[in-house]
Amino acid sequence: MSLIVQKYGGTSVGNPERILNVARRVIATQDAGHKVVVVVSAMSGVTDSLIKLAKDVSAAPTEREMDVLLATGEQTTIALTAMAINNLGRKAISLTGAQAGIITDGVHTKAKIANLTPRKLNAYLNDGYICIVAGFQGETTDGRITTLGRGGSDLTAIAIASAVKADLCQIFTDVDGVYTCDPRVVKTARKIDAISYDEMLEMASSGSKVMQSRSVEFASKFGVVFEVRSSFNNNPGTIVKAETADMENVVIRGVSLEKNQAKITVRAVPDRPGSAAAIFNAIAAQNIIIDMIVQSASAGTSNDISFTMSRDEFPKAKAALEKVVKEIGAGGLETHEGIAKLSIIGVGMRSHGGVAAKMFEALSRGGINIEMISTSEIKTAVIIDEAKLTEAANLVHEAFGLGVV
């Protein structure tokens, strides 16, 4: 008898009808001869409602108490899901993250999983139970409830799949799988049958919202094969697994898009040790995540340094740098909002030449200017005008023959 871990997101369990749909799916999986562990998120909208409640009673609630509060969202869902399965005549039991054996570090609101002991899970599974586990949460060794941050339920499912040595982990969501591009932007985008961990990681970090990157990193580290598929139909999804030799035959696996970006250029940075450190230490002190960095060739005794970030972080970054510019004697700040990042991704880039040239040629045909370029072994990313993103995505997608045949 094989063992399958299934994760259902907030949309999939968004109301009683959908919870019953999940219950029927889980029972069908058990009927097919599998032991089943189910990881669920809070019902869609519940987490936001809990955050609002917290803000209503405290302008600055402590992170410890926020974790205690937010963890109740998933606990509501596990109880309802177990009730639905029991009502349909099967044995189900709900377990909090702590009861499932998930031990975390002590960082509230963005904890990391330190250990997972599935003793209780295995005992219940051997007794014929379907185990319903709360995603997004765990407990420290001294008994404090913690939450895992964005994508925490995906991470819970992957970690449990690793700990119980599951044959497959299925991530159920509101999309059919991973597409060659966002189908809302590129109408000819098609579903990818299989993708490597590295490609999925690059897509997640480049704007794809299907999976959070740290869940993919965990799966890659522990060799957990998982499938992204829809909870609203029975179509096969996208399998994410270790790279195979034939994967390099496909040059580009997909095109990822990321809107709401901003760029800052520090002009005439003195070409001496410590200048770049001063700039990026000021950014780091504000916990701002930088994406692309480009330094121009030195012009005499100075150069320009440009970098991008989320537009939400832009005001904070600009304020932090205005003082630094004066301290290091730079020429000033130049800022640009209204930009977007477009990335092409594929392990085939390792063994095929001319990939970047084809991308740039496609953009040129649309008269689309490239402001910045960044590359890795399996990715080429460009910064362009956000207003041109849809046109650019379609041009590049077509140039690499990624569309539906």
Secondary structure, 3 states (H helix, E strand, C coil): CEEEEEEECCCCCCCHHHHHHHHHHHHHHHHCCEEEEEEECCCCCHHHHHHHHHHHHCCCCCHHHHHHHHHHHHHHHHHHHHHHHHHCCCCEEEECCCCCCEEECCCCCCCCEEEECCHHHHHHHHCCCEEEEECCEEECCCCCEEECCCCHHHHHHHHHHHHCCCCEEEEEECCCCCECCCCCCCCCCCECCEEEHHHHHHHHHCCCCCCCHHHHHHHHHHCCCEEEEECCCCCCCEEEECCCHHHHHCCCCEEEEEEEEEEEEEEEEECCCCHHHHHHHHHHHCCCCCCCEEECCCECCEEEEEEEEEHHHHHHHHHHHHHHHHHHCCCEEEEEEEEEEEEEECHHHHCCCCHHHHHHHHHHHCCCCCCEEEEECCEEEEEEEHHHHHHHHHHHHHHCCCCCC
